[in-house]
Structure formats: C-alpha cells, structure tokens
Amino acid sequence: MHQGIGLDRFNALPRGRAVHALFECCCSLAWSGHLADGRPYRSYADLLTRADSELFALSDADLDHALDCHPGVARRVHTTASSLEQCAVWAPDEATMAAVVAASGRYESRFGYPYLWCAAGRDATALLDDLTVRLSNSPEAERKTMAGELAKINRIRIERMLGPEGGYGY
C-alpha cells in the first residue's frame, strides 16, 4: 500500500503506478485514471478538490463499482488495515451490533448498494443513528449522501497515501 509518499513523489510516479496508488484510495479505474492524468498537482488542496470533482462526475455504473470495494459494516473488525474504516466499527454491546447489522441489511435491500459512512472518529451508536436517518431518505437523496460519504473516505485515504503536507520533518 502506498503510504506517506508525498505530493512530489506522487506527481513523479509513472502513470500506471499513480493509477494504482489512487485505486487503493477508491476502487474506480475511471476516477483513478482521471486524477493521475491531472498531474502535476500544486498542492494537497488541488488534488483533493479534483478528487471530489471527479468522483461526483462518475457515471452511476462507475460509482457502483467503487462501492464494490467497501466491505459492509463490522465485516473486518480489529484488523490493522480496517481500523479507520466502517467495516471495523464495533460495539461491545451485542444488541447494538445486531441492530447495526440488521439496519445495514435493510439499507442494502432498500437502495441496492452497501451502506457507506465515513467512520473516522465515530462509534457504532453514531453509525446506527445515521443509518436510521438515512433509511428514510429518497433514493435520489441517499445517492447524493452516499457519494458525499465516499468523497470524505477518499480524502482520508489520499491524505494517508501522501502523508503530512509538510513532510515528516526528518
């Protein structure tokens, strides 16, 4: 996995390697290719802004494919790679987790794709609250909400790929 490579190094990667690094952030070849082709980026903000723009320009099919790489809620609990992702959200209270899994299943049945939520800094109770609210959304409103959550996740993953904007200081 590409982590902490910095913007200059990312800009200098051969196109295929840049696409690969971006694909690790979001499983869309269209998105990854468009971002790689937009290099060089002058700043993190430029890259993140373009990442959002390209995400919101994806076709429904490309957006659905990007969702294929997101495991459901609580599917990879306690793994290092997933510790910041929704698939690792867990609560020691079995009743809360059963409610989360059930609501997640209702969500997928209703909307036809997995529930996606930027879990950074949030817990299973907050996830359940969000799921409950989003289950009442119209399909059109929920599609926009889901894309917004995916954009947040992509930003976090891009920042992890690049590392601190000022470098590590060594």
N, C-alpha and C positions, 0 to 999 in steps of 0.2 A: 504494500500500500504506500502511496506517495504521501508523506507527511513532512511538514516543515521545509519544503523545498525552496520557498521564497519566490517572489514575483519575477525577479530577473532570471532565475533558473527555469521557471515555468515558461516564460516568454521565449527562452532559448531552446526548449525541447523540440526535437523533430515533431512534425505534425502527428504522427501515429502515437508517439509517447504522450503528447499533450492530450489527445483524444482519450487515451487510456486513463490518464490521471483524472480527467474530468468525468469519465464514465464511472469511476469509483465514487464520485460525488452524486451523480444522478444517472440512472440506467437508461439514458436516451442517447442513441448514436447521433440523432439529428441535433439535439441540444449540444452535445459534446463537440461535434464537428463544427457547428456554427461558432461556438466560443473559441475553439482552437484557431479557426480561420480569422477571428477578430484580433489576434495578437499582432503586435505587442500592446499590452495594456500599460498605461502610465502609472496607475495606482490600483490598490485593492478596490477602492470605491468604483473605479471604472469597470473592473472585472465583475464585481458584484451587481452593479447596475445592469450590465449587459446580460449577466446570468438570469436575472429576473425577467428582462425583456424577452430573451429567447425562450424561456420557459412558458411565458404567457402567450407566445406566438405558436407554440406547438399545436399540431393537429390533435384531435381527440384520440386518435389511434396511437400517436407518439406519447401522449400523456398517459394513456392506459398502460403502454409498455413500460414507462418509467415506474409505474406503481407496482409492476410485477416483481421488482427487486426489493420491495419493502415487506418484510415478514410481519405478520399480524401482531397484535398486542400480546405481550408476555410470552412470545414464542422462543426467545433466546435469553432467558433470564440468567443473570450472573455470568455473562461472557464478557471478556475484555472488549472485543470489537463492538459489542452492542450496548455497552454500559451507558452511553449517552442517547440511546435511541428508544423509541416507544416499545420496541419488542422486548426491552429489558425492564419495563415498568412492572413493578411488583409491589404487593402489599402483603404483610404477614397475615392479615385478616382474610381467611378463605372466603367468607361471604362477599367481601368487596371484590376479590378477584373473580369469583363466579359471576358476579353482576357485570364486571367489565367484559369478560369473555362472552357472556350472553348478549350484552348490548352491542359488542363488536360484530357478532354474528348477525344480529338484526340489521345493523348498519350495512353490512356487505350484501345481505339479501335485498334491502331496500334500494341501494344505489348501484349495485353491480360491481363494486370495486372495494378493496380493503380500506378501512378507516385509517386515515393518516393524520398525525398530530405531532407537532414539534414538542417533544417531551423534555427538552433541556430545562432543568431546574424545577420540574413539576412531578407530582406523585400520582399514584393510582386513583386517589379520590378526585383530584382535579381532572384526570382523564375521564373518569366516569361522569362527572358533571358536564364536561364538554361533549361527550358522546350523547348524553341525554338531550342536550340543547340541539345538537346538530341533527339528530334523528327527526326533528320537526321541520328541518329546512326543506324547501322545494328542491327537486333535483338540480335545477339551474343554479340556485343559490349555493347549494352544497358543493357543486363542481368548482365554483369560484373559491369557496372556503378551503376546499381540499388543495387547490393549486396554490393558494397563499401559504398553507402549511408546508407544502413541498418546497416552495421558494425559501422559507425560513430554514428548513433542513438543509437544502443545497448550500445556503450561505454558510451555515455552521461547518459543513463538510469542506467547502472551499477554503474557509479560514484555517481549518485543521490541515488541509493539504499545503497551504502556503506557509503556515506558521505565523509568528508575531510580525506585524507590519514593519517594525523597526529591526527585525532580526533577533537573534538570541543573545547578542551582546558579548560574544566571545570570539 
